[in-house]
Each structure stands twice: as structure tokens, then as C-alpha cells.
């Protein structure tokens, strides 16, 4: 059973790292949007292409806020929720399997 525990622990750690990186990409995208970035800059294009699909889906579901885009905040809160719930649950499950605790 230790193999399953190690697999769950590895998945939790990779998910945690991936979500943290994506959260920082969303934050940088939000900060970049406050200035007038060059749309042909490769970094700006990467930030927009990596975040726009998610932000667009969130924007579609939010009410109009008078020109204020709160979709990055919603996405960051969702990432934090996933990290606190899913990643922690996977790590706890892996620990219980390793120690032989009750599921």
C-alpha cells in the first residue's frame, strides 16, 4: 500500500506546485493589465494565452461590475480553495495509508 500512498503524495505535491505557479501567472497578468503592455512581446503573449481561457470563463459567469474585472481575484480564490481542500485531502489520505490509519 505504500506505493499508492507515495503516488497520492506525489500527485498532491505536483498539483500544489502547479497551482502555485498558475496563481503567480494570474497575479502577474493582473499586474501587467494595469499598464499598457506591448501585445507583441512574447512574455505578454504567453501570460494572456495561459490565463485568458480561464479568466474568460469566469468573466462570463460574473455580473457586470462597471468596468472592474474581478475575474483574477475569483480565479486566485478558487486556486487557494483547491490547494486547501484537494491537495490537503490527498496528502492526508497518503499519510493515513502510510501509517495504516483508519480511512
C-alpha positions in Angstrom: 0.0 0.0 0.0 3.0 2.3 0.4 3.1 2.6 -3.4 -0.4 4.0 -3.5 0.5 6.4 -0.6 3.6 7.6 -2.4 1.6 8.1 -5.7 -1.0 10.1 -3.9 1.6 12.2 -2.1 3.5 12.8 -5.4 0.2 13.9 -7.1 -0.6 16.2 -4.3 2.9 17.8 -4.4 2.8 18.3 -8.2 -0.7 19.7 -8.0 0.4 22.1 -5.3 3.4 23.3 -7.3 1.4 23.6 -10.5 -1.4 25.6 -8.8 1.1 27.9 -7.1 2.8 28.6 -10.5 -0.5 29.2 -12.2 -1.6 31.5 -9.3 1.5 33.6 -9.8 0.9 33.7 -13.6 -2.6 35.1 -12.9 -1.2 37.7 -10.5 1.4 38.8 -13.0 -1.2 39.0 -15.7 -3.4 41.2 -13.5 -0.5 43.5 -12.7 0.5 43.7 -16.3 -3.0 44.7 -17.3 -2.6 47.9 -15.2 0.0 49.3 -17.7 -0.2 49.3 -21.5 1.9 46.3 -22.4 3.2 45.6 -25.8 0.9 42.9 -27.2 3.6 41.5 -29.4 6.0 40.9 -26.5 6.4 37.1 -26.1 6.1 37.2 -22.4 2.8 39.2 -22.6 1.5 36.9 -25.2 2.3 33.9 -23.0 0.6 35.4 -20.0 -2.5 36.2 -22.0 -2.6 32.8 -23.7 -2.1 30.9 -20.4 -4.7 32.8 -18.5 -7.3 34.1 -20.9 -9.3 30.8 -21.3 -9.8 30.5 -17.6 -10.5 34.2 -17.0 -12.9 34.4 -19.9 -15.0 31.5 -18.5 -15.1 33.2 -15.1 -15.9 36.6 -16.7 -18.9 35.0 -18.5 -20.4 33.9 -15.2 -19.8 37.1 -13.2 -22.2 40.0 -13.2 -21.1 43.3 -14.8 -19.2 45.3 -12.2 -19.0 48.6 -14.0 -15.7 48.0 -15.8 -13.9 46.4 -12.9 -12.5 42.9 -13.8 -12.6 40.8 -10.7 -12.1 37.5 -12.5 -8.4 37.3 -11.4 -9.5 37.5 -7.8 -12.1 34.8 -8.3 -9.5 32.5 -10.0 -7.0 33.1 -7.2 -9.6 32.3 -4.6 -10.5 29.1 -6.5 -6.9 28.1 -6.6 -6.5 28.7 -2.9 -9.6 26.6 -2.2 -8.4 23.8 -4.4 -5.0 23.9 -2.6 -6.6 23.9 0.8 -9.1 21.2 0.1 -7.9 18.8 -2.6 -4.1 18.9 -2.1 -4.5 18.7 1.7 -7.0 15.8 1.3 -4.6 13.9 -0.9 -1.7 14.4 1.5 -3.8 13.3 4.5 -5.0 10.3 2.6 -1.5 9.4 1.7 -0.4 9.8 5.3 -3.2 7.6 6.5 -2.3 4.9 4.0 1.4 5.0 5.0 0.7 4.8 8.7 -2.1 2.3 8.5 -4.7 4.7 10.0 -8.4 4.3 9.5 -9.8 5.7 6.3 
